[in-house]
Amino acid sequence: TVIVTRPSNATPYTAGDVVGDTGGSAIITLSGIGPSGGYVLVQSVSLVFSDTSVPSGMGAFRLHLYNASPTAIADNAPFDLTSGERSSYMGYVDLAAPADFGSSLYTQTSQDTKTKQ
């Protein structure tokens, strides 16, 4: 489980923007999920928001996966796969726009099973 607290501002995101934690880098590290140099099988991904309704303009999300930490990128900056980070880029998992479940917004995917090293 990773908890991200987004900045408390009203700046809208646009398609392709990075969603990250308050202040600093938007990179999320998944520690201890597998052996160094080994493989990880991504079977499902879920995303939960503590909002009570889907904000206007909120659409789908894309989780980018790397086998090494990429260059720091700030919340609300456009995603960029730099030429120097292509070898550590492992692909992505798409998540549909969240559904409104009353006190929470929720989306998940479990269709694409990907083995990552």
C-alpha distances in whole Angstrom, upper triangle without the diagonal:
4,7,10,13,16,19,22,24,26,26,25,23,26,25,23,22,19,16,15,14,17,20,20,18,16,14,11,11,9,10,12,11,15,18,20,22,21,19,16,16,14,15,13,10,10,10,11,13,15,18,21,22,22,23,26,26,22,22,20,17,17,14,16,16,18,18,19,18,20,23,21,21,21,19,22,24,25,23,25,25,27,30,29,25,26,26,23,22,20,20,18,16,18,16,19,20,18,20,21,20,21,19,16,16,14,15,14,15,16,20,20,19,19,19,19,20
4,7,10,13,16,18,21,23,23,22,21,23,22,21,19,16,13,11,11,14,16,16,15,12,11,8,9,8,10,13,12,16,19,20,22,21,20,17,18,15,16,14,11,11,10,10,12,14,17,20,21,21,22,25,24,20,21,19,16,16,13,15,14,16,17,18,16,18,20,18,18,17,16,18,20,21,20,22,23,25,28,27,23,25,25,21,20,19,19,17,16,17,16,19,19,17,20,20,20,22,19,16,16,15,15,15,16,18,21,20,20,20,20,19,20
4,7,10,13,15,18,20,20,20,19,22,22,21,18,15,12,10,9,11,14,15,14,12,12,9,11,11,13,16,16,20,23,24,26,25,24,21,21,19,20,17,14,12,10,9,10,11,14,18,19,19,19,23,22,19,20,19,16,17,14,17,17,19,20,20,18,19,21,18,17,16,14,17,19,21,20,23,24,26,29,28,25,27,27,24,23,22,22,19,18,19,17,19,19,17,19,19,19,20,17,14,14,14,15,16,18,20,23,23,23,23,24,22,24
4,6,10,12,15,16,17,17,16,18,19,18,15,12,9,7,5,8,11,12,11,9,10,9,11,13,15,18,18,22,25,25,27,27,25,22,23,20,21,19,15,13,11,10,10,11,13,17,18,17,17,20,20,17,18,17,14,15,14,16,17,18,20,20,17,18,19,16,15,13,11,13,16,18,17,20,22,24,27,27,24,25,27,23,22,22,21,19,18,18,17,19,18,16,19,19,19,20,17,15,14,15,16,17,19,21,24,24,24,24,25,23,25
4,7,8,11,14,14,15,15,18,20,19,16,13,10,8,5,6,10,12,12,10,13,12,15,16,18,22,22,25,28,28,30,30,29,26,27,24,25,22,18,16,13,12,10,10,12,16,17,17,16,19,19,17,19,19,16,18,17,19,20,22,24,23,20,20,20,17,16,13,11,13,16,19,19,22,24,26,29,29,26,28,30,26,25,25,24,22,21,21,19,20,19,17,20,19,20,20,17,15,15,16,17,19,22,25,27,27,28,27,29,27,28
4,6,8,10,11,12,12,15,17,16,13,11,7,6,5,5,8,11,11,9,12,13,16,18,21,24,24,27,30,30,31,32,30,27,28,25,26,23,19,17,14,13,11,11,12,16,16,16,14,17,17,14,17,17,15,16,16,18,20,22,24,23,20,20,19,16,14,11,8,10,13,16,16,20,22,24,28,28,25,27,29,26,24,25,24,21,21,20,18,20,18,17,19,19,20,20,18,16,15,16,18,20,22,25,28,27,28,28,29,28,29
4,6,9,9,11,12,15,18,18,14,12,10,8,7,4,7,10,12,11,14,15,19,21,23,27,27,30,33,32,34,34,33,31,31,28,30,27,23,21,17,17,14,14,14,18,18,17,15,18,18,16,19,20,18,19,19,20,23,24,27,25,22,21,20,16,14,11,8,10,13,16,18,21,23,25,29,29,27,29,31,28,26,28,27,24,24,23,22,23,20,19,22,22,23,23,20,19,18,20,21,23,26,29,31,31,32,31,33,31,32
4,7,9,11,13,17,20,20,17,15,13,12,10,8,10,14,16,15,18,19,22,24,26,30,30,34,36,36,37,38,37,34,34,31,32,29,25,23,19,18,14,14,13,16,17,17,14,17,18,17,20,21,20,22,22,24,26,28,30,29,26,25,24,20,18,14,12,12,16,19,21,24,27,29,32,32,30,32,34,32,30,31,30,27,26,25,23,24,21,20,22,21,23,22,19,18,18,20,22,25,28,31,33,33,34,34,36,34,35
4,6,9,11,15,18,19,15,15,13,13,12,10,12,15,16,16,19,20,24,26,29,32,32,36,38,38,39,39,38,35,36,32,33,30,27,24,21,19,16,16,15,17,17,17,14,15,16,15,19,21,20,22,22,24,27,28,31,30,27,25,24,21,18,14,11,11,14,17,20,23,26,28,32,32,30,32,35,32,30,31,30,27,27,25,24,24,21,20,23,22,24,23,21,20,19,22,23,26,29,32,34,34,35,35,37,35,37
4,6,9,13,16,17,15,15,13,14,15,13,15,18,19,17,21,22,26,28,31,34,34,37,40,39,40,41,39,36,36,33,34,30,27,24,21,19,16,16,14,16,16,15,11,12,13,13,17,19,19,21,23,24,27,29,33,32,28,27,26,22,19,16,13,11,15,17,20,23,26,28,32,33,31,33,35,33,31,32,30,27,27,25,23,22,19,19,21,20,23,22,20,19,18,21,22,25,28,32,33,33,35,35,37,36,37
4,7,10,13,15,12,13,12,13,14,13,14,16,17,16,19,21,25,27,30,34,33,36,39,38,39,39,38,35,35,32,33,30,26,24,21,20,17,18,16,19,18,16,12,13,12,13,16,18,17,19,21,22,25,27,31,29,26,24,23,20,17,13,10,8,11,14,17,20,23,25,29,30,28,30,33,31,28,30,28,25,25,23,22,22,19,19,22,22,24,24,23,21,20,22,22,25,27,31,32,32,34,33,36,34,36
4,7,10,12,10,11,11,13,15,15,16,18,18,16,19,21,25,27,30,33,32,35,38,37,38,38,36,34,33,30,31,28,24,22,19,19,16,17,15,18,16,13,10,10,9,9,12,14,14,17,19,21,24,26,30,29,26,24,23,21,17,14,11,8,11,12,15,19,22,24,28,29,27,28,31,30,27,28,26,23,23,20,19,19,16,17,19,19,22,22,21,20,18,20,20,23,25,28,30,29,32,31,34,32,34
4,7,8,6,8,8,11,14,14,16,17,16,14,17,18,22,24,27,31,30,32,35,34,35,35,33,30,30,27,28,25,21,20,17,17,15,17,16,18,17,14,11,11,9,8,10,12,11,13,15,17,21,23,26,26,23,21,20,18,14,12,9,6,9,9,12,15,18,21,25,26,24,25,28,26,23,24,22,19,19,17,16,16,14,15,18,19,22,23,22,20,17,18,18,20,22,26,27,26,28,28,30,29,31
4,6,6,9,10,14,17,18,19,19,18,16,18,20,24,25,29,32,31,33,36,35,35,35,33,31,30,27,28,25,22,21,18,19,18,20,19,21,19,15,13,12,9,9,10,11,11,13,16,17,20,23,26,26,24,21,21,19,15,14,12,8,9,8,11,14,17,20,23,25,23,24,27,26,23,24,21,18,19,16,16,16,14,16,19,20,24,25,24,22,19,20,19,21,22,25,26,25,28,27,30,28,31
4,6,9,11,14,18,19,21,21,19,16,18,19,23,24,28,31,29,31,34,33,33,33,31,28,28,24,25,23,20,19,17,19,18,21,20,22,19,16,14,13,10,9,8,9,9,10,13,14,18,21,24,25,23,20,20,19,16,15,13,10,10,8,10,13,15,18,21,23,21,21,25,23,20,21,18,15,16,13,13,13,12,15,18,20,23,25,25,22,19,19,17,19,19,23,23,22,25,24,27,26,28
4,7,9,13,16,18,19,19,16,14,15,17,20,22,25,28,27,28,31,30,29,30,28,26,25,22,24,22,19,19,17,19,19,22,21,24,22,18,17,16,13,12,11,10,9,8,11,11,15,17,21,21,19,17,17,16,13,13,11,9,8,6,6,9,12,15,18,20,18,18,21,20,16,18,15,13,14,12,13,14,14,16,20,22,25,27,26,23,20,20,18,19,19,22,22,21,23,22,24,23,25
4,6,10,13,15,15,15,13,11,13,15,18,21,24,27,26,28,31,30,30,30,28,26,26,23,25,22,19,19,16,18,17,20,19,22,21,18,16,16,13,12,12,11,10,10,12,12,16,17,21,21,18,16,15,14,10,9,8,5,5,4,6,9,12,15,19,20,18,19,22,20,17,19,17,15,15,14,15,16,15,17,20,22,25,26,25,22,19,19,18,19,20,23,24,23,25,24,26,24,26
4,6,10,12,13,12,10,7,9,11,15,17,20,24,23,25,27,26,27,27,26,23,24,21,23,21,17,17,15,16,16,19,19,22,21,18,17,18,15,13,13,12,9,9,10,10,13,15,18,18,15,13,13,11,8,7,5,5,5,6,6,9,12,14,18,19,16,18,20,18,16,17,15,13,14,14,14,16,15,17,20,22,24,26,24,21,19,18,17,18,19,22,23,22,23,22,24,22,23
4,7,10,11,12,10,7,9,10,14,16,19,23,22,25,27,27,27,28,26,23,24,20,22,19,16,15,12,13,12,15,15,19,18,16,14,16,14,12,12,12,9,10,10,11,14,16,19,19,16,15,15,13,10,8,5,6,8,9,9,13,15,18,22,22,19,20,23,20,18,19,17,15,15,14,13,15,14,14,18,19,21,22,21,18,16,16,15,17,18,21,23,22,23,23,24,22,24
4,7,8,9,7,4,7,8,12,14,17,21,20,23,26,25,26,27,26,23,24,21,23,20,17,16,13,14,13,15,16,20,20,18,17,19,18,15,16,15,12,13,12,13,15,16,19,18,15,14,14,11,9,7,5,7,9,12,11,14,16,18,22,22,19,21,23,20,18,19,19,16,17,17,16,18,17,17,20,21,23,24,22,19,17,17,17,18,20,23,25,24,25,23,25,23,24
4,6,7,7,6,8,9,12,14,17,20,21,24,26,26,27,28,27,24,25,23,24,22,18,17,14,15,13,15,16,20,21,19,18,21,20,17,19,18,15,16,14,16,17,18,20,19,16,16,15,12,11,8,7,10,12,15,15,18,20,21,25,24,22,24,25,22,21,22,21,19,19,20,19,21,20,19,22,22,23,24,21,19,18,18,19,20,22,25,27,26,27,26,27,25,26
4,7,8,8,11,12,15,18,20,23,24,27,29,29,31,31,31,28,29,26,28,26,22,21,17,17,15,16,17,20,21,20,19,21,21,19,21,21,18,19,18,19,21,21,24,22,18,18,17,14,12,9,8,11,13,16,17,20,22,23,27,26,24,27,28,25,24,25,25,23,23,23,22,24,22,21,24,24,25,25,22,20,20,21,22,23,26,28,31,30,31,30,31,28,29
4,7,8,11,13,16,19,21,24,25,28,30,29,31,32,31,29,31,28,30,28,24,23,21,20,19,19,20,24,25,24,22,24,23,21,23,23,20,21,20,20,21,21,24,21,18,17,15,12,11,8,8,11,12,16,17,19,21,22,26,25,23,26,28,25,24,26,26,24,25,25,24,26,25,24,27,27,29,29,26,24,23,24,25,26,28,31,33,32,32,31,32,29,30
4,7,9,11,14,17,19,22,24,26,28,26,28,29,29,27,29,27,29,27,24,24,21,22,21,22,23,27,27,26,24,26,25,23,24,24,20,20,19,18,19,19,21,18,14,14,12,8,8,6,8,11,12,15,15,17,19,19,23,21,20,23,24,22,21,23,24,22,24,24,24,26,26,25,29,29,30,31,28,26,25,26,26,27,28,30,32,31,31,29,30,27,27
4,5,8,11,14,16,20,21,23,25,23,24,26,26,24,26,24,26,25,21,21,19,20,20,21,23,27,27,25,24,25,24,22,22,21,18,17,15,15,15,15,17,15,11,10,9,5,5,5,7,11,10,13,12,14,15,16,19,18,16,19,21,18,18,20,20,19,20,21,22,24,24,24,27,28,30,30,28,25,24,24,24,24,25,27,29,27,28,26,26,23,23
4,6,10,13,15,19,19,22,24,23,24,25,24,22,23,21,23,21,18,18,16,17,17,19,20,24,24,22,21,22,21,18,19,18,14,14,12,12,13,14,16,14,11,10,10,7,6,5,5,9,9,11,10,13,14,16,19,19,16,18,20,17,16,18,17,16,17,18,18,20,20,20,24,25,26,27,25,22,21,20,20,20,22,24,26,24,25,23,24,21,22
4,6,10,12,16,16,18,20,19,20,21,20,19,20,18,21,20,17,17,16,18,18,20,22,26,26,24,23,25,23,21,20,19,15,13,11,10,10,10,12,11,8,8,9,7,7,8,9,12,12,13,11,13,13,15,18,17,14,16,17,14,13,15,15,14,16,17,18,21,21,21,25,26,27,29,27,24,22,21,20,20,21,23,24,22,22,20,21,18,18
4,7,9,13,13,16,18,17,19,19,19,16,18,16,18,17,14,15,13,15,16,19,21,24,25,23,23,25,24,21,20,18,15,13,10,10,10,10,12,11,9,10,12,10,11,11,11,14,15,16,14,16,16,18,20,19,16,18,19,15,14,15,15,14,15,16,17,20,20,20,23,25,25,27,25,22,20,19,18,18,19,20,23,21,20,19,19,16,17
4,6,9,10,12,14,14,16,16,16,14,16,15,18,17,15,16,16,18,19,21,24,27,28,26,27,29,27,24,24,21,18,16,12,12,10,10,10,9,8,10,13,12,13,15,15,18,18,19,17,18,17,19,21,19,16,18,18,14,14,14,16,15,16,18,19,22,23,23,26,27,28,29,27,24,23,21,20,19,20,21,23,21,20,18,18,15,15
4,7,6,9,12,12,14,14,14,11,13,12,15,14,13,14,15,17,19,21,24,27,28,27,27,30,28,25,24,22,18,16,12,12,10,10,10,11,10,13,16,15,17,18,18,21,21,22,19,20,19,21,23,21,18,19,19,15,15,14,15,15,15,18,18,22,23,22,25,27,27,29,27,23,22,20,19,18,18,18,21,19,18,16,15,13,13
4,6,8,10,11,13,14,14,12,15,14,17,17,16,17,18,20,22,24,27,30,31,30,31,33,32,29,28,25,22,20,16,16,13,13,11,12,11,15,18,17,19,20,21,24,24,25,22,23,22,23,25,23,20,21,20,16,17,16,18,18,18,21,22,25,27,26,28,30,30,31,29,26,25,23,23,21,21,21,24,22,20,18,17,15,14
4,6,8,9,12,12,12,11,14,14,17,17,17,19,20,22,24,26,29,32,34,33,34,36,35,31,30,28,24,22,18,18,15,14,13,13,14,18,21,21,22,24,24,27,28,28,25,26,25,26,27,25,22,23,21,18,19,18,20,20,20,23,23,27,29,28,30,32,31,33,31,28,27,25,24,22,22,21,24,22,20,18,16,14,14
4,7,9,12,10,10,7,10,10,13,14,14,16,18,20,23,25,28,31,32,31,32,35,33,30,28,25,22,20,16,16,13,13,12,13,14,18,21,21,23,24,24,27,27,27,24,25,23,25,26,25,21,22,20,17,17,15,17,17,17,20,21,24,26,25,28,30,29,32,30,26,26,23,22,19,19,18,20,18,16,14,13,11,11
4,7,8,7,7,6,9,11,14,16,16,19,21,24,27,29,32,35,36,34,35,38,36,32,31,28,24,22,18,17,14,13,11,13,15,18,22,23,24,26,27,29,29,29,26,26,24,25,26,24,21,21,19,16,17,15,17,18,18,22,23,27,29,28,31,33,32,35,33,30,29,26,25,22,21,19,21,19,16,14,12,10,9
4,6,5,7,8,12,14,17,19,20,23,25,27,30,32,35,38,39,38,39,41,39,36,34,31,27,25,21,20,16,15,12,13,16,19,23,24,26,28,29,32,31,31,28,27,25,26,26,24,21,22,19,16,18,16,19,20,21,25,26,30,32,32,34,37,36,39,37,34,33,30,28,25,24,23,24,22,19,17,13,12,9
4,5,8,10,14,16,19,21,21,24,26,28,31,33,36,39,40,38,39,41,39,36,34,31,28,25,21,19,15,13,9,11,13,17,20,22,24,27,28,31,30,29,26,25,23,23,24,21,18,19,16,14,16,15,18,20,22,25,27,31,33,33,36,38,38,40,38,35,34,31,29,27,26,24,26,23,20,17,14,12,9
4,7,10,13,16,19,21,22,25,27,30,32,35,38,41,41,39,40,42,39,36,34,31,27,24,21,18,15,12,9,11,14,17,20,22,25,27,29,31,30,29,26,25,22,22,22,19,17,17,14,12,14,13,17,19,21,25,27,30,33,33,36,39,39,41,40,36,35,32,30,27,25,24,25,22,19,16,13,10,6
4,7,10,13,16,19,20,23,25,28,31,34,37,40,40,38,39,41,39,35,33,30,27,24,20,19,15,13,10,13,16,19,22,24,26,29,30,32,31,30,27,26,23,24,24,22,19,19,16,14,15,13,16,18,20,23,25,29,32,32,34,37,37,40,38,35,33,30,28,25,23,22,22,20,16,14,10,8,6
4,7,10,13,15,17,20,23,26,29,32,34,37,37,35,37,38,36,33,31,27,24,21,18,16,13,12,10,13,16,19,22,24,26,28,29,31,30,29,25,25,22,24,24,22,19,18,16,14,14,11,14,16,16,20,22,26,29,29,31,34,34,37,36,33,31,28,25,22,20,18,19,16,13,10,6,5,4
4,6,9,12,13,17,19,22,25,28,31,34,34,32,33,35,33,30,28,24,21,18,15,14,11,12,10,13,16,18,22,23,24,26,26,28,28,27,24,24,21,23,24,23,19,19,17,14,14,11,13,14,14,17,19,23,25,25,28,31,30,33,32,29,27,24,22,18,17,15,16,13,10,8,6,5,6
4,6,9,11,15,18,21,25,28,30,32,32,30,32,34,32,28,26,22,20,17,15,15,12,13,13,16,19,20,24,25,26,28,27,29,29,27,24,25,22,25,26,25,21,20,19,16,15,12,13,13,12,16,17,20,23,24,26,29,28,32,31,27,26,22,20,16,14,12,13,10,7,6,4,6,9
4,6,8,11,14,18,21,24,26,29,28,27,28,30,28,25,22,19,16,14,11,12,10,13,13,16,18,19,23,23,23,25,24,26,26,25,21,23,21,24,25,24,21,20,19,16,15,11,11,10,9,12,13,17,20,20,22,25,25,28,27,24,22,18,16,12,10,9,10,8,6,5,6,8,11
4,7,10,14,17,21,24,26,28,28,26,28,30,28,25,22,19,17,15,13,15,14,16,17,20,21,23,26,27,26,28,26,27,28,27,24,25,24,27,28,28,24,23,23,20,18,15,14,13,10,13,13,16,19,19,20,23,23,26,26,23,21,17,14,11,8,6,8,7,5,7,9,11,14
4,7,10,13,17,20,22,24,24,22,24,26,25,21,19,16,14,13,12,14,13,17,18,21,21,22,26,25,25,26,24,25,26,25,22,24,23,27,28,28,25,24,24,21,19,16,14,12,9,11,10,13,16,15,17,20,19,23,23,19,17,13,11,7,6,4,8,8,7,9,12,13,17
4,7,10,14,17,19,21,21,19,21,23,22,18,16,13,11,10,9,12,12,15,17,19,19,20,23,23,22,22,20,21,23,22,20,22,21,25,27,27,23,23,23,20,18,15,14,11,8,9,8,11,13,13,15,17,18,21,20,16,14,11,8,6,5,7,10,10,10,11,14,14,17
4,7,10,13,15,17,17,16,18,21,20,16,15,12,11,11,10,14,15,18,20,22,21,22,25,23,22,22,20,21,22,22,20,23,23,27,29,29,25,25,26,23,21,19,17,14,10,10,8,10,11,10,12,14,14,17,16,13,11,7,6,4,6,9,12,13,14,15,17,18,21
4,7,10,12,14,15,13,15,18,17,13,13,11,9,11,10,14,15,19,21,22,21,22,23,22,20,20,17,18,20,20,19,22,22,26,29,29,25,25,27,24,21,20,18,14,12,11,8,10,10,8,10,12,13,15,14,10,8,6,5,6,9,12,15,16,17,18,20,20,23
4,7,9,11,12,12,14,17,17,13,14,13,12,14,14,17,19,22,24,25,24,24,26,24,22,21,18,19,21,22,21,25,26,29,32,32,28,29,30,27,25,23,22,18,15,14,11,12,11,8,10,10,10,12,10,7,6,5,7,9,12,15,18,19,20,21,24,24,26
4,5,9,10,9,11,14,15,12,13,13,12,15,15,19,21,24,26,27,25,25,26,24,21,20,16,17,20,21,21,25,26,29,32,33,29,30,32,29,26,25,24,20,18,16,13,13,11,8,10,9,10,11,9,6,5,6,9,12,15,18,21,22,24,25,27,26,29
4,7,9,10,12,15,17,14,16,17,16,19,19,22,24,27,29,29,27,28,28,26,24,21,18,19,22,24,24,28,29,32,36,36,33,33,35,32,30,29,27,24,22,20,17,17,15,11,12,10,10,10,7,5,7,9,12,15,19,22,25,26,27,28,30,30,32
4,6,7,8,12,14,12,14,16,16,19,20,23,26,29,31,32,29,29,30,27,25,22,18,19,22,23,24,28,30,33,36,37,34,35,36,34,31,30,28,25,22,21,17,16,13,10,11,9,9,8,6,5,6,10,13,16,20,23,26,27,29,30,32,32,34
4,7,9,12,15,13,16,17,18,22,23,26,29,32,35,35,33,33,33,31,28,26,22,22,25,26,27,31,33,36,40,40,37,38,40,37,34,33,31,27,25,23,19,18,14,11,10,7,8,6,5,6,7,11,14,18,21,24,27,28,30,32,35,34,37
4,6,9,12,10,13,15,17,20,22,25,28,31,34,35,33,32,33,31,28,25,22,21,24,25,26,30,32,35,38,39,36,37,39,36,33,33,30,26,24,21,18,16,12,10,9,6,8,7,8,8,7,11,13,17,20,24,26,27,30,31,34,34,37
4,6,8,7,9,12,13,17,19,23,26,29,32,33,31,30,31,28,25,23,19,18,21,22,23,26,28,32,35,36,33,34,36,33,30,30,27,23,21,18,15,13,9,7,7,6,10,10,11,9,7,10,12,15,18,22,23,25,27,29,32,32,35
4,6,6,9,12,14,17,20,23,26,29,32,33,30,29,29,27,24,21,17,16,19,20,21,25,27,31,34,35,33,33,36,33,30,30,27,24,22,19,16,14,11,10,11,10,13,13,13,12,10,13,14,18,21,24,26,27,29,30,33,33,36
4,6,9,12,15,18,21,24,27,30,34,34,32,30,30,28,25,22,19,16,19,20,21,25,28,31,34,36,33,33,36,34,31,31,28,25,23,20,17,15,11,12,13,12,16,16,17,15,13,16,16,20,22,26,27,28,31,32,35,34,37
4,6,10,12,16,19,21,25,28,31,32,30,28,28,26,22,20,17,14,17,17,18,22,24,27,31,32,30,30,33,31,28,28,25,22,20,17,15,13,10,11,13,14,18,18,19,17,14,16,16,19,21,24,25,26,29,29,32,32,35
4,7,9,13,15,18,22,25,28,29,27,26,26,24,21,19,15,13,16,16,17,20,23,26,29,31,28,28,31,29,26,25,23,19,17,14,12,10,7,8,11,12,15,16,16,14,11,12,12,15,17,21,22,23,25,26,29,29,31
4,7,10,13,16,20,23,27,28,26,25,25,24,21,20,17,15,17,15,16,19,21,25,28,29,27,26,29,27,24,23,20,16,15,11,9,7,5,7,10,12,16,18,18,16,12,12,11,13,15,18,19,19,22,23,26,26,29
4,7,10,13,17,20,24,25,24,22,24,23,20,19,17,15,17,15,14,18,19,23,25,27,24,23,26,24,20,20,16,13,11,7,6,5,4,7,11,14,16,19,19,16,12,11,9,11,11,15,16,16,19,19,23,23,26
4,7,10,13,17,20,21,20,19,20,19,17,16,14,13,14,13,12,15,16,20,23,24,21,21,23,21,17,17,14,10,9,6,5,6,7,9,13,15,18,20,20,16,13,12,9,10,11,14,15,15,17,17,20,20,23
4,6,10,13,17,18,17,16,18,17,15,16,14,14,14,12,10,13,13,17,20,21,18,17,19,17,14,13,10,6,6,4,6,9,10,12,16,19,21,23,23,19,16,14,12,11,11,14,14,13,15,14,17,16,19
4,7,10,13,15,14,14,16,16,14,15,14,15,15,14,11,13,13,16,19,19,16,16,17,15,12,11,9,5,5,6,8,11,13,14,17,20,22,24,23,20,17,15,12,11,11,13,14,12,14,13,15,14,16
4,7,11,12,11,10,13,14,13,15,14,15,14,13,9,11,10,13,15,16,12,12,13,11,8,8,6,4,7,9,11,14,16,18,21,24,26,28,27,23,21,19,16,15,14,16,16,14,14,12,14,12,14
4,7,9,9,10,13,14,14,17,17,18,17,16,12,13,11,14,15,15,11,11,12,9,6,5,6,6,8,11,13,17,19,20,24,26,27,30,29,25,23,20,18,16,15,16,17,14,13,11,11,9,10
4,5,7,7,11,13,14,17,18,19,18,17,13,13,11,12,14,12,9,9,9,5,4,5,7,9,12,15,17,21,23,24,27,30,31,33,32,28,26,24,22,20,19,19,20,17,16,13,12,9,9
4,7,9,13,15,16,19,21,23,21,21,17,16,14,15,15,13,10,11,9,5,7,7,10,12,15,18,20,24,26,27,30,33,33,36,34,31,29,27,24,22,21,21,22,18,17,13,12,8,7
4,6,10,12,14,17,19,22,20,20,16,15,13,13,14,12,9,11,9,6,8,10,13,14,17,20,22,26,28,28,32,34,35,37,35,32,30,28,26,24,23,24,25,22,20,17,16,12,10
4,7,8,11,14,16,18,17,17,14,14,12,13,14,12,9,12,12,8,10,12,14,15,17,20,22,25,26,27,30,32,33,35,33,30,28,27,25,24,24,24,26,23,22,19,18,14,14
4,6,8,12,14,16,14,14,11,10,9,9,11,9,7,10,11,8,9,11,13,14,17,19,21,24,26,27,30,32,34,36,34,30,28,27,25,24,24,25,26,23,23,20,19,16,15
4,6,10,13,15,13,13,11,10,10,9,11,9,8,12,13,11,12,15,16,17,20,21,23,26,27,28,32,33,35,37,35,32,30,29,27,27,27,28,29,26,26,23,23,20,19
4,7,10,13,11,12,11,11,12,12,15,13,12,15,17,14,14,17,18,18,20,21,23,25,26,26,30,31,33,34,32,29,27,27,26,26,26,28,30,27,27,25,25,21,21
4,7,9,7,9,8,9,11,11,15,14,13,16,18,16,15,17,17,17,19,20,21,23,23,24,27,29,31,32,30,27,25,25,24,24,25,27,28,26,27,25,25,22,23
4,6,6,9,9,11,14,15,19,18,17,19,22,19,18,20,20,19,20,20,21,23,22,23,26,27,29,30,28,25,23,24,23,24,25,28,29,28,28,27,28,25,26
4,6,9,10,13,15,17,21,21,19,21,23,21,19,21,20,18,19,19,18,20,19,19,23,24,26,26,24,22,20,21,20,22,23,26,28,26,28,26,28,25,26
4,7,9,12,15,17,21,22,20,21,24,22,20,22,20,18,19,18,18,19,18,19,22,23,25,26,25,22,20,21,20,22,23,26,28,26,28,27,29,27,28
4,6,9,12,14,18,18,17,19,22,20,18,21,19,18,19,19,19,21,20,21,25,26,29,30,28,25,23,23,23,24,25,27,28,27,28,27,28,26,27
4,6,10,12,16,17,16,17,20,19,16,19,17,16,17,17,18,19,19,21,24,26,29,30,29,26,23,23,22,23,23,26,27,25,26,25,27,24,26
4,7,9,13,14,12,13,16,15,13,15,13,12,14,14,16,18,18,20,24,26,29,30,29,26,23,23,21,21,21,24,24,22,23,21,23,21,22
4,6,9,11,10,10,14,13,11,14,13,13,16,16,19,21,22,24,28,30,32,34,33,30,27,26,24,24,23,25,26,23,24,22,23,20,21
4,7,8,7,7,10,10,8,11,11,12,15,16,19,22,23,25,29,31,34,36,35,31,28,27,25,24,23,25,24,21,22,19,20,18,18
4,5,5,7,10,10,10,13,14,15,19,20,23,25,26,29,32,35,37,39,38,34,32,31,28,28,27,28,28,25,25,22,23,20,20
4,5,5,8,10,10,14,14,17,20,22,25,28,29,32,35,38,40,42,41,38,35,33,31,30,29,30,29,26,26,23,23,20,19
4,6,7,9,10,14,15,18,21,23,26,29,31,33,36,39,41,43,42,38,36,34,32,31,29,30,30,27,26,23,22,19,18
4,6,5,6,10,12,14,18,20,23,26,28,29,33,36,37,40,38,35,32,31,28,27,26,26,27,23,23,20,19,16,15
4,5,5,8,10,13,16,19,22,25,27,29,33,36,37,40,39,35,32,30,28,26,24,25,25,21,21,18,17,14,14
4,6,8,11,14,18,20,24,27,29,31,34,37,39,41,40,37,34,32,29,27,25,25,25,21,21,17,16,13,11
4,6,9,12,16,19,22,25,27,29,32,35,36,39,37,34,31,29,27,25,23,23,23,20,19,15,14,11,9
4,6,9,12,15,18,22,24,25,29,32,33,36,35,31,28,26,24,22,20,20,20,17,17,13,13,10,10
4,7,10,13,17,20,23,24,27,30,32,35,34,30,27,25,22,19,17,17,17,14,13,9,9,7,8
4,7,10,13,17,19,21,25,28,29,32,32,28,25,22,19,17,15,15,15,11,12,9,10,9,11
4,7,10,13,16,18,21,24,26,28,28,24,21,19,16,14,12,13,13,10,11,9,12,11,13
4,7,10,13,15,18,21,22,25,25,21,18,15,12,10,8,10,10,8,9,9,12,12,15
4,7,10,12,15,18,20,23,23,20,16,14,10,9,8,10,10,9,12,12,15,16,19
4,7,8,11,14,16,19,20,16,13,10,6,6,6,10,10,11,13,14,18,18,21
4,6,9,12,15,18,19,15,12,9,6,7,8,11,12,13,16,18,21,22,25
4,7,10,13,15,16,13,9,8,7,9,11,15,16,17,20,21,24,25,28
4,7,9,12,13,9,6,5,5,8,11,15,16,18,20,22,25,25,29
4,6,9,11,8,5,5,6,10,13,16,17,20,22,24,27,28,31
4,6,8,6,5,7,9,13,16,19,21,23,26,28,31,31,34
4,6,5,6,7,10,13,16,19,21,24,26,28,31,32,35
4,6,7,10,13,17,20,23,25,27,29,31,34,35,38
4,7,10,14,17,20,23,26,28,29,31,34,34,37
4,6,10,13,17,20,23,24,26,28,30,30,33
4,7,11,14,17,20,21,23,25,28,28,31
4,7,11,14,16,18,20,22,24,25,28
4,7,11,13,14,17,18,21,22,25
4,7,10,11,13,15,18,19,22
4,6,7,10,12,15,17,20
4,6,7,10,13,15,19
4,6,10,13,16,19
4,6,10,12,16
4,7,10,13
4,6,10
4,7
4
